[in-house]
Structure formats: C-alpha cells, structure tokens
Amino acid sequence: MKQTTVIVKFILAVLLSLIIAGGGRFAWRDYQHALHAPAVIGNPVIIEINKGDSFNQITDKLLSQNVALKPLWFKVIAVSEKAVKKLKTGEYELATGLTLPEILALFVQGKTKQYAITFPEGWNFKELTQALDNNPNLEHTLSPVDIDALMSRLGASIHHPEGVFFPDTYFFEKHTTDVALLKRAYDKMQSVLNQEWQNKADNLPFKTPYEALILASIVEKETGVVAERPLIAGVFIRRLQDGMLLQTDPTVIYGMGENYQGNISTNDLTAATPYNTYIIKGLPPTPIAMPGRDAIVAALHPDSGNALYFVARGDGTHEFSATLKDHNLAVNNFQRKKK
C-alpha cells in the first residue's frame, strides 16, 4: 500500500508540475500517446540489458536504437507499473509495433531473444563440438582435451562423450555456455533412454541401457529409413544372440577416424581397432554417433523375424536375408549388378 501511494504521488507530481507550467492538457495527451503509440517503428530492435545497468542506462540504449520514447514518460510508466527494479538482464528482440508498456513487460518477464541450434541424428561428438564452436551466440568454455572434466561436469558416470547427447533442436539465450547446452542434451538422452529401457522387449542381449545405446547408434548410421530400423536392429540382435560378428561398416568407419576417405578397403576390414566389428565379437566399446528416439526404440523393440543379413539396394533401402546363400545372391544383384 505504501509503495502504491508513492507511485501515485510521483505521477501526480509530474502531471501537476506540467499543469502549473501551463501545459496540462497537452501533457495528458502526450502521456496517453506514450502509453498507447507504437514505440518500435520500422525494423525490430535488439537490445541487451547487462547486469548493473541502471534504468537511465537502459533508456539510453533504447534511444540509441531509435525507439520512440520520451525518458520522462518512460520513467512514469515504469514507476506506475512497478517495473523499475524488476527489469531482467539478457538480450531482447523488440518486435515492430511494441508499445512502451509492452516493452517493459518483456523486460520484467525476462522474455529474452532465443537462438536455436540443431544437433542432427547420426552426428558424432566431433561434429557436435564443431557446431558449438562455430555458434557466435554461445559462451565457449569447452576444453578440447579435457573430456574427463566435461563428463564430470555433466554428472555422467561414463567417461566417453560419444553418443550420449540427444539429437534435437535446442533454444537458448545469448551467453549460454556450451557446457550448459550439452548438459541439457545429455539429460534429455538419459531421460529418453531410461524411459524406453523401462518398456524394452524381453530377452534382449543387453545388460545396461548404455549397451542398448551403442546398438541404437549403429542402427542410426545404417539407415535413415525409419521403417527399416527395427528390421536392422533385429538382424544385429540375432547376431549377438547367436555369437556372430556384427560386421557393420559404420563401426569400421568410426574406428578409422581421419583415415577414412570415403572407401573401406580389405585391409581396413582386417585392421585391429576396438570398433572393427568384422574381427571383434559383440558390441564396440562406445556408441559411434547420436541416435534419435526411433533408433533407440528399434534397438529395444527389434523385429522378431529371422533375417541375419542385409545389403543396400542403392535407393536408401535394404534387402534382408535369412541365409548366407540368399545374402550372396542379394549382394550380386544389388551391389555387383549381376543377375
């Protein structure tokens, strides 16, 4: 009540001083214009309120951006709406046509300008960090060599960053740190993975959700056709259950690192790396990319058919076979172009 009385007295004092000066009617019209007329004319305005900015400094920033305001009326409106001490820091985008009360409402509510960054399904950690490094609106704090420290800051129980961030579009305000954004992506992956793990099919060869994530990343890299993912997951699940090698090219490519130049040679298929599933049994030690929800669901709900092999048809889809004989025929047909 006391604060309201002070505000009212302030406004009345301003208006009274103008009336005494002989401009009462004009002052009232001018005040009403300040209340209701668009203050942002032309292009939208970007303004940043920094920590410690006074109300007068904020006013000056608005004036420097050609926002149509008179400092006296702006202050009167702010006082009347109890907004002077409630303006939140951040970067704001003021749309064309906003009035002064609407601008103040944005500042009080903290509705800052939002930027977007997209992490596509199938990206690896290197591609992810490059996108973060290239984004000018993030605060860059990542150390490229201190992965253990990063995983600790994320609260992760594992020590390898590959595949543990959920591919999605994330919105953020300017000066958000890269680690804060990664934390959101990590937490979302944990949430999605744990949720799907609770509803997984029976008799899967996984001891932990992380193992399911590894297979999901392979499924993600094998096909972009959503309908095929359970089929491909089914092939790999049956191979794991039967003690067969996975023999999947995306893991070989991942293990080659910078040496991969677009082709896999016979030597690459026999090279000893932890990710060469042509020579190692079971799953590789980590995911090889960021799988999306569809790939995770496929890994935990694989097709129950009998296929043990598949080969690319050349149109983005695959031919599935239950026997090696049929698989070799499919390879001749689709890969070697023999009839």
Secondary structure in CASP SS format (residue, H / E / C, confidence):
PFRMAT SS
TARGET T0000
AUTHOR 0000-0000-0000
METHOD secondary structure of the structure
MODEL  1
M C 1.00
K H 1.00
Q H 1.00
T H 1.00
T H 1.00
V H 1.00
I H 1.00
V H 1.00
K H 1.00
F H 1.00
I H 1.00
L H 1.00
A H 1.00
V H 1.00
L H 1.00
L H 1.00
S H 1.00
L H 1.00
I H 1.00
I H 1.00
A C 1.00
G C 1.00
G C 1.00
G H 1.00
R H 1.00
F H 1.00
A H 1.00
W H 1.00
R H 1.00
D H 1.00
Y H 1.00
Q H 1.00
H H 1.00
A H 1.00
L H 1.00
H H 1.00
A C 1.00
P C 1.00
A C 1.00
V C 1.00
I C 1.00
G C 1.00
N C 1.00
P C 1.00
V E 1.00
I E 1.00
I E 1.00
E E 1.00
I E 1.00
N C 1.00
K C 1.00
G C 1.00
D C 1.00
S C 1.00
F H 1.00
N H 1.00
Q H 1.00
I H 1.00
T H 1.00
D H 1.00
K H 1.00
L H 1.00
L H 1.00
S H 1.00
Q C 1.00
N C 1.00
V C 1.00
A C 1.00
L C 1.00
K C 1.00
P H 1.00
L H 1.00
W H 1.00
F H 1.00
K H 1.00
V H 1.00
I H 1.00
A H 1.00
V H 1.00
S H 1.00
E C 1.00
K C 1.00
A C 1.00
V C 1.00
K C 1.00
K C 1.00
L C 1.00
K C 1.00
T C 1.00
G E 1.00
E E 1.00
Y E 1.00
E E 1.00
L E 1.00
A C 1.00
T C 1.00
G C 1.00
L C 1.00
T C 1.00
L H 1.00
P H 1.00
E H 1.00
I H 1.00
L H 1.00
A H 1.00
L H 1.00
F H 1.00
V H 1.00
Q H 1.00
G C 1.00
K C 1.00
T C 1.00
K C 1.00
Q E 1.00
Y E 1.00
A E 1.00
I E 1.00
T E 1.00
F C 1.00
P C 1.00
E C 1.00
G C 1.00
W C 1.00
N C 1.00
F H 1.00
K H 1.00
E H 1.00
L H 1.00
T H 1.00
Q H 1.00
A H 1.00
L H 1.00
D H 1.00
N C 1.00
N C 1.00
P C 1.00
N C 1.00
L C 1.00
E E 1.00
H C 1.00
T C 1.00
L C 1.00
S C 1.00
P C 1.00
V C 1.00
D C 1.00
I H 1.00
D H 1.00
A H 1.00
L H 1.00
M H 1.00
S H 1.00
R H 1.00
L H 1.00
G C 1.00
A C 1.00
S C 1.00
I C 1.00
H C 1.00
H C 1.00
P C 1.00
E C 1.00
G C 1.00
V C 1.00
F C 1.00
F C 1.00
P C 1.00
D C 1.00
T E 1.00
Y E 1.00
F E 1.00
F E 1.00
E E 1.00
K C 1.00
H C 1.00
T C 1.00
T E 1.00
D H 1.00
V H 1.00
A H 1.00
L H 1.00
L H 1.00
K H 1.00
R H 1.00
A H 1.00
Y H 1.00
D H 1.00
K H 1.00
M H 1.00
Q H 1.00
S H 1.00
V H 1.00
L H 1.00
N H 1.00
Q H 1.00
E H 1.00
W H 1.00
Q H 1.00
N C 1.00
K C 1.00
A C 1.00
D C 1.00
N C 1.00
L C 1.00
P C 1.00
F C 1.00
K C 1.00
T C 1.00
P H 1.00
Y H 1.00
E H 1.00
A H 1.00
L H 1.00
I H 1.00
L H 1.00
A H 1.00
S H 1.00
I H 1.00
V H 1.00
E H 1.00
K H 1.00
E H 1.00
T C 1.00
G C 1.00
V C 1.00
V H 1.00
A H 1.00
E H 1.00
R H 1.00
P H 1.00
L H 1.00
I H 1.00
A H 1.00
G H 1.00
V H 1.00
F H 1.00
I H 1.00
R H 1.00
R H 1.00
L H 1.00
Q H 1.00
D H 1.00
G C 1.00
M C 1.00
L C 1.00
L C 1.00
Q C 1.00
T C 1.00
D H 1.00
P H 1.00
T H 1.00
V H 1.00
I H 1.00
Y H 1.00
G H 1.00
M H 1.00
G H 1.00
E H 1.00
N H 1.00
Y C 1.00
Q C 1.00
G C 1.00
N C 1.00
I C 1.00
S C 1.00
T H 1.00
N H 1.00
D H 1.00
L H 1.00
T H 1.00
A C 1.00
A C 1.00
T C 1.00
P C 1.00
Y C 1.00
N C 1.00
T C 1.00
Y C 1.00
I C 1.00
I C 1.00
K C 1.00
G C 1.00
L C 1.00
P C 1.00
P C 1.00
T C 1.00
P C 1.00
I C 1.00
A C 1.00
M C 1.00
P C 1.00
G C 1.00
R H 1.00
D H 1.00
A H 1.00
I H 1.00
V H 1.00
A H 1.00
A H 1.00
L H 1.00
H C 1.00
P C 1.00
D C 1.00
S C 1.00
G C 1.00
N C 1.00
A C 1.00
L C 1.00
Y E 1.00
F E 1.00
V E 1.00
A E 1.00
R C 1.00
G C 1.00
D C 1.00
G C 1.00
T C 1.00
H E 1.00
E E 1.00
F E 1.00
S E 1.00
A C 1.00
T C 1.00
L H 1.00
K H 1.00
D H 1.00
H H 1.00
N H 1.00
L H 1.00
A H 1.00
V H 1.00
N H 1.00
N H 1.00
F H 1.00
Q C 1.00
R C 1.00
K C 1.00
K C 1.00
K C 1.00
END
